[in-house]
Amino acid sequence: DHHVNYGSGSGLQDRVAFVQNDPSQYDASIRLADLQVSDTGTYQCRVKKNTVAVHEVIVTVEEKPAPPQCWAEGEVIEGSSVVLRCYSQ
């Protein structure tokens, strides 16, 4: 039907668009810009020509990890062993 249904309160209105200007030319692909963790969910593509075809895609957006904090445990002495620890929230 040449439109995107954004769902209620999704905040996608300014970030979703068809890849091709005219989806009736057999490409109803959409582009999600500036992905956010809140965009995680099930997306449905419904294409209607002579019949209706529906396909669902589950999108999972994960947060970028925080920069790790790293340190050496114990004294760093040439020829001995050392334990390197790294932690990220």
N, C-alpha and C positions, 0 to 999 in steps of 0.2 A: 504493500500500500504506500510505498515511498516515504515512510516515516519510521522513526525510532521511538519506541515506548520506553521511557526512562524509569518507570516505576515511581513509587511515591517517595519523595524526600531523598532521592539517591544522590543528588548533587552532580549528576553526570551530564546535564544539559549542555554545558560549555566544553565538555571533554570527549564527546562521542560524535563521530561523523561517519558517513558512508565513505569507503575508500574510493569508489567511483562516483562521479557526480550523479549519474542516472542508474539507480539499481535495477531498473527494468531491463537493462542490457545484460542480464544474467550474472551479475556479480553484486550480491547484497552484503559483501563483507563490510565490517565496521572497524574503525580504529578507536582504541581507548587511549587517550593521551593522559600524561601525568598520573600514572597509576598510583593508587593509595591503598593502604591495607583495608580500608572500608569498602573497596571495590570487589573484595572477595565475594563470590556468589555464583549462582547458576545463571548463565545467559542463554537466551533462546533465540534462534533464528527461524523465522516463519516466512517461507517464500510461497507465494500463490501465483500460479499461472493458470493452467487448466485444473490442476489439483493443488492441494496444500501439502507442503513438505515442512516438517518441523525437525530441528536438530538442537540439542542442548549441549552446552559446553560449560564445564565447571572451571572457574578461574580462581586460583589461590594466589593472593599477593602477600608476600612475606616482607617483614621489615628488614632493612639493611642493618647488619650487625653494627654495634658500636665499635669504635676502634679499640683494639685489645690493649690491656695493660700488661706489660711484660717485665720480668725481673729475674735475676739470678739468685739462687739460694746457696748460701755458703760463700766461702772465700774463693775467688777465682785465682788459682795458682797454676802456673804452667806445669803441665805433666799430670795434673790431678783431674778428677771428674768434677763436673758441675751440673746442677739441675737448673734448667731454664723453665720458668713458669709463665704462662700466658692466660689471661682471663678476659672475657668479654661479657657484658650484660646483655 
